Structure formats: structure tokens, C-alpha cells
């Protein structure tokens, strides 16, 4: 199979670039980011199971509530009320203002989420303490930011909750 002559290749490239330009112009724009409302703000969350299957039995509901409370402690959001049906749940959540969180508070929240024996918690706690002792504040702040970005917002709450429940 031959590649073609140079004019054919140039024509192909021009056609391809035109196609790319057209798809950029006709593509739907990305969803606008959620407005940053003054805190505390209240959000009603709804989430359904895959294929609307009836997955929440009594044991799953108990596990979900325990997990939701752990995620609530970690993120700093407040669950005002909730209801768990057999194939979906509703949560009324308050996004609270982000207070200053020192290393001790961060570690306490991480422990609430993971548990003291979880490998991730042990490794990150050890790394944070080692960085602080060695004067590597930049590395410690990188780790802190990894966790702080998940706190005090709905997206972080839902991501944590759904990811951990699916495990």
C-alpha cells in the first residue's frame, strides 16, 4: 500500500485540521463550575445505584450510614438529614467554612476516614511527620493539599462516599 503523493498527504492533513476545527466549534461547552456560595450553604444530594438495582438491604444501609459519618468527619461537611431507599439515597448537606487545619487535626480526620490500621493512613502519617522533622515543609504541604482539597466541599464529600462504598 502506498502512502500517496505529497499533495495527497497535504490535502489529507488540511482536511483533518479542518475537521478538528469544526468539532471544536460544534462541541457542547463544558459544564460551568458550581458557584462558590457563602458558607455555610446547604445542598440536597441524590444518588442512585447502577441500573437502579435494589442494592441497599439492611446491612448495606448500616454500612453506608457508618461510612457517611466517617466521611462527614473527614470532610468537615455536616449531614443535616438523610434517607436511604433500596436503590438510591438523599442527603441534605451543609458545606461549612474551611477553618485552619493543623497537622494534628488533619491526622485525626485522616484516621477517622481510614482507620488507624489502614496502610494509607500509616504511610501518609509517617511521611508527614518525617517531612516535618527533616524540615521538608514543601513536601509536607504537598501531602496536606492532597487531603485539604477534598475537605469542606460537596464534590469531595460525594467522591469519598461513593468511592469507599463501591470498594
FILUMKE-211225 format. One line per 4 residues: number of its first residue (from 1); for each residue x negated, y negated, z negated of N, C-alpha, C. Coordinates in nm, 2 decimals. Layout:
# residues N
NUM	X/Y/Z/X/Y/Z/X/Y/Z  ...
END
This chain:
# residues 167
1	-0.09/0.12/0.00/0.00/0.00/0.00/-0.09/-0.12/0.00  -0.06/-0.21/0.09/-0.15/-0.33/0.10/-0.09/-0.44/0.01  -0.17/-0.53/-0.03/-0.13/-0.64/-0.12/-0.06/-0.75/-0.04  -0.10/-0.77/0.08/-0.04/-0.87/0.16/-0.14/-0.98/0.20
5	-0.10/-1.07/0.28/-0.19/-1.18/0.32/-0.19/-1.28/0.22  -0.28/-1.37/0.22/-0.29/-1.48/0.13/-0.16/-1.57/0.13  -0.11/-1.61/0.25/0.02/-1.68/0.25/0.13/-1.61/0.18  0.14/-1.48/0.20/0.25/-1.40/0.14/0.23/-1.40/-0.02
9	0.11/-1.39/-0.06/0.08/-1.40/-0.21/0.12/-1.53/-0.27  0.08/-1.64/-0.19/0.11/-1.78/-0.24/0.26/-1.80/-0.24  0.33/-1.75/-0.14/0.47/-1.76/-0.14/0.54/-1.68/-0.25  0.49/-1.56/-0.28/0.53/-1.49/-0.40/0.51/-1.56/-0.53
13	0.40/-1.62/-0.55/0.37/-1.70/-0.67/0.46/-1.82/-0.68  0.48/-1.89/-0.57/0.57/-2.01/-0.58/0.71/-1.97/-0.61  0.76/-1.86/-0.55/0.89/-1.81/-0.58/0.91/-1.77/-0.72  0.80/-1.70/-0.78/0.81/-1.66/-0.92/0.81/-1.78/-1.01
17	0.73/-1.88/-0.98/0.72/-2.00/-1.06/0.86/-2.08/-1.06  0.92/-2.08/-0.94/1.05/-2.15/-0.92/1.15/-2.07/-1.01  1.15/-1.94/-1.00/1.24/-1.86/-1.08/1.22/-1.88/-1.23  1.10/-1.89/-1.28/1.07/-1.92/-1.42/1.13/-2.05/-1.46
21	1.11/-2.16/-1.37/1.16/-2.29/-1.40/1.31/-2.29/-1.41  1.38/-2.22/-1.32/1.52/-2.21/-1.31/1.58/-2.15/-1.44  1.52/-2.04/-1.48/1.57/-1.97/-1.60/1.55/-2.05/-1.73  1.44/-2.14/-1.73/1.43/-2.23/-1.84/1.54/-2.33/-1.85
25	1.58/-2.38/-1.73/1.68/-2.48/-1.72/1.82/-2.43/-1.75  1.85/-2.30/-1.72/1.98/-2.24/-1.73/2.00/-2.17/-1.86  1.89/-2.14/-1.93/1.89/-2.06/-2.05/1.96/-2.14/-2.16  2.04/-2.07/-2.25/2.10/-2.14/-2.36/2.00/-2.19/-2.46
29	2.02/-2.31/-2.51/1.92/-2.35/-2.61/1.92/-2.27/-2.74  1.82/-2.27/-2.81/1.81/-2.20/-2.94/1.91/-2.26/-3.04  1.95/-2.18/-3.13/2.05/-2.23/-3.23/1.98/-2.34/-3.31  2.05/-2.44/-3.34/2.00/-2.55/-3.42/1.97/-2.51/-3.56
33	1.86/-2.56/-3.62/1.83/-2.52/-3.76/1.94/-2.57/-3.85  1.96/-2.49/-3.96/2.06/-2.53/-4.06/2.02/-2.66/-4.12  2.12/-2.76/-4.14/2.08/-2.88/-4.20/2.03/-2.87/-4.35  1.95/-2.95/-4.39/1.89/-2.95/-4.52/1.98/-3.03/-4.61
37	2.08/-2.97/-4.68/2.17/-3.04/-4.76/2.11/-3.06/-4.90  2.16/-3.17/-4.97/2.11/-3.19/-5.11/2.14/-3.07/-5.20  2.05/-3.05/-5.29/2.07/-2.93/-5.38/2.13/-2.97/-5.51  2.21/-2.89/-5.57/2.25/-2.75/-5.53/2.35/-2.76/-5.42
41	2.35/-2.67/-5.32/2.45/-2.66/-5.22/2.51/-2.52/-5.23  2.63/-2.50/-5.19/2.70/-2.38/-5.20/2.72/-2.32/-5.06  2.70/-2.19/-5.05/2.71/-2.12/-4.92/2.79/-1.99/-4.94  2.88/-1.97/-4.85/2.96/-1.84/-4.85/2.89/-1.75/-4.75
45	2.85/-1.63/-4.80/2.78/-1.54/-4.71/2.87/-1.42/-4.69  2.86/-1.37/-4.57/2.94/-1.24/-4.54/2.84/-1.16/-4.46  2.84/-1.03/-4.48/2.76/-0.94/-4.41/2.83/-0.80/-4.40  2.83/-0.75/-4.28/2.89/-0.62/-4.25/2.79/-0.51/-4.23
49	2.83/-0.39/-4.25/2.75/-0.28/-4.22/2.74/-0.25/-4.07  2.64/-0.18/-4.03/2.63/-0.15/-3.89/2.75/-0.07/-3.84  2.80/-0.10/-3.73/2.92/-0.03/-3.67/3.04/-0.04/-3.76  3.04/-0.13/-3.86/3.15/-0.14/-3.95/3.18/-0.01/-4.02
53	3.08/0.07/-4.04/3.09/0.20/-4.11/3.12/0.18/-4.26  3.19/0.27/-4.32/3.22/0.26/-4.46/3.11/0.32/-4.54  3.00/0.24/-4.57/2.88/0.29/-4.63/2.88/0.27/-4.78  2.95/0.17/-4.83/2.94/0.14/-4.98/3.04/0.22/-5.06
57	2.98/0.33/-5.12/3.05/0.41/-5.22/3.02/0.35/-5.36  3.06/0.41/-5.46/3.04/0.36/-5.60/2.89/0.35/-5.63  2.81/0.45/-5.60/2.67/0.45/-5.62/2.60/0.34/-5.54  2.63/0.32/-5.42/2.57/0.22/-5.33/2.61/0.08/-5.38
61	2.73/0.07/-5.43/2.77/-0.06/-5.48/2.69/-0.10/-5.61  2.67/0.00/-5.70/2.59/-0.03/-5.82/2.45/-0.06/-5.78  2.39/0.01/-5.69/2.25/-0.02/-5.65/2.25/-0.16/-5.58  2.35/-0.19/-5.50/2.35/-0.32/-5.44/2.35/-0.43/-5.54
65	2.44/-0.42/-5.64/2.45/-0.52/-5.74/2.32/-0.54/-5.82  2.26/-0.43/-5.85/2.13/-0.44/-5.92/2.02/-0.51/-5.84  2.02/-0.47/-5.71/1.92/-0.53/-5.62/1.95/-0.68/-5.60  2.08/-0.71/-5.58/2.12/-0.85/-5.56/2.07/-0.94/-5.68
69	2.09/-0.88/-5.80/2.04/-0.96/-5.92/1.89/-0.97/-5.92  1.82/-0.87/-5.88/1.67/-0.88/-5.87/1.63/-0.99/-5.77  1.69/-0.99/-5.66/1.66/-1.09/-5.55/1.70/-1.23/-5.60  1.81/-1.24/-5.67/1.86/-1.36/-5.73/1.75/-1.42/-5.82
73	1.69/-1.33/-5.91/1.59/-1.38/-6.00/1.46/-1.42/-5.92  1.43/-1.34/-5.82/1.31/-1.38/-5.74/1.32/-1.51/-5.66  1.44/-1.53/-5.60/1.45/-1.64/-5.51/1.49/-1.77/-5.58  1.55/-1.76/-5.70/1.59/-1.88/-5.77/1.72/-1.93/-5.73
77	1.79/-1.86/-5.63/1.92/-1.90/-5.60/2.02/-1.84/-5.70  2.14/-1.89/-5.71/2.23/-1.84/-5.81/2.35/-1.78/-5.74  2.38/-1.65/-5.77/2.50/-1.59/-5.72/2.62/-1.63/-5.81  2.71/-1.71/-5.76/2.82/-1.75/-5.84/2.93/-1.65/-5.85
81	2.96/-1.58/-5.74/3.05/-1.47/-5.74/3.03/-1.39/-5.62  3.08/-1.26/-5.62/3.06/-1.17/-5.51/3.17/-1.07/-5.51  3.19/-1.00/-5.40/3.28/-0.89/-5.39/3.21/-0.79/-5.28  3.21/-0.67/-5.32/3.16/-0.57/-5.23/3.27/-0.47/-5.18
85	3.30/-0.47/-5.05/3.40/-0.38/-5.00/3.33/-0.26/-4.95  3.40/-0.17/-4.89/3.34/-0.04/-4.84/3.25/-0.06/-4.72  3.28/-0.17/-4.64/3.20/-0.19/-4.52/3.14/-0.33/-4.50  3.16/-0.41/-4.60/3.10/-0.55/-4.60/3.10/-0.61/-4.74
89	3.03/-0.72/-4.75/3.03/-0.79/-4.88/3.04/-0.94/-4.85  3.09/-1.01/-4.96/3.09/-1.16/-4.96/3.01/-1.20/-5.08  2.94/-1.31/-5.07/2.86/-1.37/-5.18/2.88/-1.52/-5.17  2.91/-1.58/-5.29/2.91/-1.73/-5.30/2.78/-1.76/-5.37
93	2.69/-1.83/-5.29/2.55/-1.85/-5.34/2.53/-2.00/-5.36  2.46/-2.04/-5.46/2.41/-2.18/-5.48/2.26/-2.18/-5.45  2.23/-2.27/-5.36/2.08/-2.29/-5.34/2.04/-2.40/-5.43  1.95/-2.37/-5.52/1.91/-2.47/-5.62/1.79/-2.54/-5.58
97	1.76/-2.66/-5.64/1.64/-2.73/-5.61/1.52/-2.65/-5.64  1.41/-2.67/-5.57/1.29/-2.60/-5.58/1.20/-2.66/-5.69  1.19/-2.60/-5.81/1.11/-2.66/-5.91/0.96/-2.62/-5.89  0.87/-2.68/-5.96/0.73/-2.65/-5.96/0.72/-2.51/-6.02
101	0.65/-2.42/-5.95/0.64/-2.28/-5.99/0.49/-2.26/-6.01  0.45/-2.23/-6.13/0.31/-2.20/-6.16/0.28/-2.05/-6.13  0.16/-2.01/-6.14/0.12/-1.87/-6.11/0.19/-1.77/-6.21  0.21/-1.81/-6.33/0.28/-1.72/-6.43/0.42/-1.69/-6.39
105	0.49/-1.80/-6.35/0.63/-1.79/-6.31/0.64/-1.71/-6.18  0.55/-1.74/-6.09/0.55/-1.66/-5.96/0.53/-1.52/-5.98  0.44/-1.48/-6.07/0.42/-1.34/-6.10/0.54/-1.28/-6.17  0.60/-1.35/-6.26/0.72/-1.30/-6.32/0.83/-1.27/-6.22
109	0.85/-1.36/-6.13/0.95/-1.34/-6.02/0.92/-1.23/-5.93  0.79/-1.21/-5.90/0.75/-1.10/-5.81/0.77/-0.97/-5.89  0.75/-0.97/-6.01/0.77/-0.85/-6.09/0.92/-0.81/-6.10  1.00/-0.92/-6.11/1.15/-0.89/-6.11/1.19/-0.83/-5.98
113	1.13/-0.87/-5.87/1.17/-0.82/-5.74/1.12/-0.68/-5.72  0.99/-0.66/-5.74/0.92/-0.54/-5.70/0.93/-0.43/-5.81  0.91/-0.48/-5.94/0.89/-0.39/-6.05/0.74/-0.38/-6.08  0.71/-0.36/-6.20/0.57/-0.37/-6.25/0.48/-0.26/-6.19
117	0.54/-0.15/-6.15/0.46/-0.04/-6.10/0.45/-0.04/-5.94  0.51/-0.13/-5.88/0.51/-0.13/-5.73/0.37/-0.17/-5.68  0.33/-0.10/-5.58/0.19/-0.12/-5.52/0.17/-0.27/-5.47  0.27/-0.32/-5.40/0.26/-0.46/-5.35/0.24/-0.56/-5.47
121	0.32/-0.54/-5.57/0.31/-0.63/-5.69/0.17/-0.62/-5.75  0.13/-0.50/-5.77/0.00/-0.48/-5.84/-0.12/-0.54/-5.75  -0.11/-0.52/-5.62/-0.22/-0.57/-5.53/-0.22/-0.72/-5.53  -0.10/-0.78/-5.51/-0.09/-0.92/-5.50/-0.12/-0.99/-5.63
125	-0.08/-0.93/-5.74/-0.11/-0.99/-5.87/-0.27/-0.99/-5.89  -0.33/-0.88/-5.86/-0.47/-0.86/-5.88/-0.55/-0.96/-5.78  -0.50/-0.98/-5.66/-0.56/-1.07/-5.57/-0.55/-1.21/-5.61  -0.43/-1.25/-5.66/-0.41/-1.39/-5.70/-0.50/-1.42/-5.82
129	-0.50/-1.33/-5.92/-0.59/-1.35/-6.04/-0.74/-1.36/-6.00  -0.78/-1.27/-5.91/-0.92/-1.26/-5.87/-0.96/-1.39/-5.80  -0.87/-1.44/-5.71/-0.89/-1.57/-5.64/-0.90/-1.68/-5.73  -0.82/-1.69/-5.83/-0.82/-1.80/-5.93/-0.95/-1.79/-6.01
133	-0.99/-1.67/-6.05/-1.12/-1.66/-6.13/-1.24/-1.70/-6.05  -1.24/-1.66/-5.92/-1.35/-1.69/-5.83/-1.35/-1.83/-5.78  -1.25/-1.91/-5.81/-1.24/-2.04/-5.76/-1.20/-2.05/-5.61  -1.14/-1.94/-5.56/-1.09/-1.94/-5.42/-0.95/-1.99/-5.42
137	-0.93/-2.12/-5.45/-0.79/-2.17/-5.46/-0.72/-2.17/-5.33  -0.79/-2.18/-5.22/-0.73/-2.18/-5.09/-0.66/-2.05/-5.06  -0.73/-1.94/-5.09/-0.68/-1.81/-5.07/-0.56/-1.78/-5.16  -0.57/-1.83/-5.29/-0.46/-1.81/-5.38/-0.34/-1.89/-5.34
141	-0.36/-2.01/-5.28/-0.24/-2.09/-5.23/-0.18/-2.02/-5.11  -0.26/-1.96/-5.03/-0.20/-1.88/-4.91/-0.11/-1.77/-4.96  -0.15/-1.70/-5.06/-0.06/-1.59/-5.11/0.06/-1.65/-5.18  0.04/-1.76/-5.25/0.16/-1.83/-5.32/0.26/-1.87/-5.21
145	0.21/-1.93/-5.10/0.30/-1.98/-5.00/0.38/-1.87/-4.93  0.32/-1.75/-4.92/0.38/-1.63/-4.87/0.51/-1.60/-4.95  0.51/-1.62/-5.08/0.62/-1.59/-5.16/0.71/-1.72/-5.18  0.65/-1.83/-5.19/0.73/-1.96/-5.21/0.83/-1.99/-5.10
149	0.79/-1.96/-4.97/0.87/-1.98/-4.86/1.00/-1.90/-4.86  1.00/-1.79/-4.94/1.12/-1.71/-4.95/1.21/-1.75/-5.06  1.17/-1.85/-5.14/1.25/-1.89/-5.26/1.33/-2.01/-5.23  1.45/-2.01/-5.30/1.54/-2.13/-5.31/1.60/-2.16/-5.17
153	1.62/-2.06/-5.09/1.70/-2.08/-4.96/1.77/-1.95/-4.93  1.88/-1.98/-4.85/1.97/-1.87/-4.82/1.91/-1.77/-4.73  1.83/-1.81/-4.64/1.76/-1.72/-4.54/1.67/-1.62/-4.62  1.59/-1.68/-4.71/1.50/-1.59/-4.79/1.58/-1.49/-4.88
157	1.69/-1.54/-4.94/1.78/-1.45/-5.02/1.83/-1.34/-4.93  1.89/-1.37/-4.82/1.95/-1.27/-4.74/1.85/-1.17/-4.68  1.74/-1.23/-4.64/1.63/-1.14/-4.58/1.59/-1.04/-4.69  1.56/-1.09/-4.81/1.51/-1.00/-4.91/1.62/-0.89/-4.94
161	1.74/-0.94/-4.96/1.85/-0.85/-5.00/1.88/-0.74/-4.89  1.89/-0.78/-4.77/1.92/-0.68/-4.67/1.80/-0.59/-4.64  1.68/-0.64/-4.64/1.57/-0.56/-4.61/1.55/-0.46/-4.72  1.56/-0.49/-4.84/1.54/-0.40/-4.95/1.66/-0.30/-4.96
165	1.78/-0.34/-4.93/1.89/-0.25/-4.93/1.88/-0.14/-4.82  1.83/-0.18/-4.71/1.81/-0.09/-4.60/1.70/0.01/-4.62  1.61/-0.01/-4.71/1.50/0.08/-4.73/1.54/0.21/-4.78
END
